[in-house]
């Protein structure tokens, strides 16, 4: 059983893809209710949206679905947003707050999923960060995400197209944060820095700029690249192509910054 895939590139940039997978083992799928089996909270087509934008980038992608276990939550299941509605390491509800299980997983089942899915994904990601850092003197982790633009359970109103998260500047050099924000702003699309989404566990855990590892999360509104934010969650070629240009510029800007950041250490 393959739980994740890795493409090793020669760029200082690494793309993390923790939420594009849709694999759910039969035994786990049988415990999901019909709503859960829709897998609606997938980061639909994000791997396609970013494909080929920076050919030399390393990619680490989880193949399992976030309902099996969420690769962007810490193994201790600590809340990323205390006091706000969110979903945990093994979600019990979907993003609308509706139950997704016929039978919720036991503590023993969660421990098994950590060992089988969560730990191998993060071992692979950590190994690639170390490999890239050894090669370039610095590693820049860009964590790729998307979410529906209207989810009252999680946030009010309409989510901006570009949601940039650096945990209030703690996870990367200020030059990275500025470059990404400026490119997003130049599109004329809605954008925000450290708004509702400030970076998940992956960004916060690996982003150690003082150690030469910079991390930034990009949460895109799915309305920017899907035909509709409802089933069947179809990829919209025209919308996606319009998004791919600024995303390419962002990744190229990060790659160009890497030598300066390595030299500043």
Secondary structure as UniProt FT lines:
FT   STRAND          4..7
FT   STRAND          13..17
FT   HELIX           26..29
FT   TURN            30..31
FT   HELIX           34..37
FT   TURN            40..41
FT   TURN            44..45
FT   HELIX           46..50
FT   TURN            51..56
FT   STRAND          58..62
FT   TURN            66..68
FT   TURN            71..72
FT   TURN            75..76
FT   TURN            82..83
FT   TURN            95..96
FT   HELIX           107..113
FT   HELIX           114..118
FT   HELIX           119..136
FT   STRAND          139..147
FT   TURN            152..154
FT   STRAND          162..165
FT   TURN            167..170
FT   HELIX           174..186
FT   TURN            187..188
FT   STRAND          191..193
FT   HELIX           201..206
FT   HELIX           209..211
FT   STRAND          213..221
FT   HELIX           222..224
FT   TURN            231..232
FT   HELIX           237..263
//
